Amino acid sequence: MAFPYLEAVIGIMILSYIFESYLDLRQHAAHKLPNLPKTLEGVISQEKFEKSRAYSLDKSYFHFVHEFFTIFTDCMILYYGILPWFWKKSAEFLLLVGLNVESEIWQTLVFLAGLMIWSQITDLPFSLYSTFVIEARHGFNKLDMLKGIGLSILLGPPIVSALVVIGKKGGPYLAIYLWGFMFVLSIVMMTLYPILIAPLFNKFTPLPEGELREGIEKLASSLKFPLKRLYVVDGSTRSSHSNAYMYGFFNNKRIVLYDTLIQQCKNEEEIVAVIAHELGHWKLNHTLYSFVAVQIITFLQFGGYTLVRKLVGLFRSFGFDTQPVIIGLIIFQHTVIPLQHLLSFGINLVSRSFEFQADAFAKKLGYGAALRAGLVKLQEENLSAMNTDPWYSAYHYSHPPLVERLAAIDELEKKED
């Protein structure tokens, strides 16, 4: 008797949904708490707390509905064989338009195009409600989705075509070839994104001369950070959320500040402190470690795929009579859901540790008080959750909750005293 792969995958998906829903309920209960955590009393204003609480609850209620719809439709798609039906219809479409029916590349592109259209249609009401109701209600939304869709249509086909060709011709070294392709692609995208893609969505202008620019340049110089460009991005045209980041290879580094960050942090030392935190990630090699970790995980994933790509029983369980490359990748992703959750949990643990280290780095540079004030300001302005459930945050958060970060900074100050 053939192993029931399909039923096992659906069962795992449902169990994962139940577990994550339990965590969501715990976090929802934390959102409903009427008072600030004691650590934040007198630090966060009651007005900001009420706004943050309302925003978090709105998102939480929406999340419950969206997640239920998602797990229901995903299970129905698998159980009723919608994927193999889509695959067969893709071949029929190729025949209809006079393209080569034997071409797996063409059939894959049509198949993925159909799935993307289906996904956009089914998710559109949720996306519109989230963006133009919840985010707009709380003063955040200014989003444009069309450019993102257009970018996917432009870049998707050549990438998918390359994966299919490698999958068909990779032979015994398939995992190495697939990883090598994705490695080169990631380097190319990291190089081209800030130059060609990001400007399609936002306007980047040099940070004007002044105390803020001088402070950042002085900080970068003291750390021997090879700063070549310092930009302000008009993030306020798309969202009221604030942020800052850096990018670039070797001696060609750039720092980007969101204009919302500058608007919200009136004290320029707070902004410099936030940059000190980001430079801490660079100085402590967190970016490099994360990149290497992603490459290892990617290689292991492709290695796992090579072990199952020729399991006829696996494909038949999902309703496929052949073993197309893209279908194999999709099925493999479904079969390793538990490992993906464990991996995500581990990555978040490491990420939170990196955040504490970067905070400590900024503190050692003398920005402890300014960083503390800056973190509070960003928490307030972004209406981030003030009360967090420890289980939920441990499982989902890549950054520690504000309460934990402030406590860690205070502990460092006590040790110094």
Summary of the structure (lengths in Angstrom):
residues: 417
radius of gyration: 24.0
end to end distance: 69.6
largest distance: 77.8
contacts: 1226
relative contact order: 0.12
helix: 75%
strand: 6%
